[in-house]
Amino acid sequence: MNNPRNLGYRFPAEWEKHEATWLTYPYLDDSFPGKLNNIYPSYLEFIKQISFGEKVRINVPDEIHKQMLIRQLTESGVDLNQVETFLHPSNDVWCRDHGPAFVINPQSKHKKAIVSWEFNAWGNKYPADLDNQIPDKIARDFMLPVFHPGIIMEGGSVEFNGNGTILTTKACLLNKNRNPHLTQQQIEKYLFDYYGIEQILWINHGIAGDDTDGHIDDITRFVNEDTVVTAVETNVQDDNYKLLQENLEELKKMRLSNGKQLNIIELPMPSPQYWDGRRLPASYANFYTANAAVIVPTFRCIYDEMALKILSEVFSDRKVIGIDSVDLIWGLGSFHCLSQQEPAT
């Protein structure tokens, strides 16, 4: 069977060199209720910081919004030579989940390919008909081979160490609103075959307020082949305290395929964020590793500086930049959720 693994493809770690970062332009009020105009300063600063080290490729719904984006970028001082736009209508902004999953094989005739997973908006919670078309459109635009596993999978649900291991959560991948016809073993086989990996490490829980049912990119992130940062809540009264402590204990027991124990660095949780009485999934773990910088969501709270300091020590090879995410998180995601890397080959 010609799946990516059999053809020598793999999904690289996020810190490996990018050709570009893909984003989807936010234009619907429903994505950020009452806050859409408020999120643009942070969104444009995110684009600007990425653009210092790589191309930024942005899905836009139509020509009107393309011109709106170009005007915003110009006013923000972004180098337009670093930005490319594509007329790809979308239902929402979260490119990590609906965007293309790029796999690479430098020895292949086609050094890069796209895995086009099915996307059902986190268990059919929202419309996804337009989002679900985006990976195939990008494959056509760039004349890239495309693989269709035929099952639901989201980029924010899997975290890669670049050396054959991924982390994920049972709360999300084994949720009956994703692939109820598949067992855990069958889901693992798809991950092995289409991401080109060798080992899957499972933790149980997502964080409170996460309507994705527990994406790993709000909890635990690889920062090199054998080191993770993991979110930990210190307030015993907080809804996340017990969940994150249990995740931490699970991580301590894990071993990589070479037998090594994970190096674990604890990352604080921000002060709780709420909208209309609803807990929001605010987390410093939702950072994005670009070529030129690591971009970290901040929340105007006392833990911001601590989180930035920890990540600066971890990523000594690039700048760590905090960008305000108080309004962005009203959309139930932040910088990692917004972005999907396109690796260099």
Beta strands, then each sheet from edge to edge (+ up, - down):
strand 1: 18-24
strand 2: 55-60
strand 3: 83-87
strand 4: 101-104
strand 5: 112-115
strand 6: 146-147
strand 7: 158-160
strand 8: 165-169
strand 9: 199-203
strand 10: 220-224
strand 11: 227-232
strand 12: 263-268
strand 13: 274-275
strand 14: 278-279
strand 15: 288-289
strand 16: 293-298
strand 17: 319-324
strand 18: 340-343
sheet 1: 3+ 2+ 1+ 18-
sheet 2: 4+ 5- 6-
sheet 3: 7+ 8- 9-
sheet 4: 10+ 11- 12-
sheet 5: 13+ 14-
sheet 6: 15+ 16- 17-
end
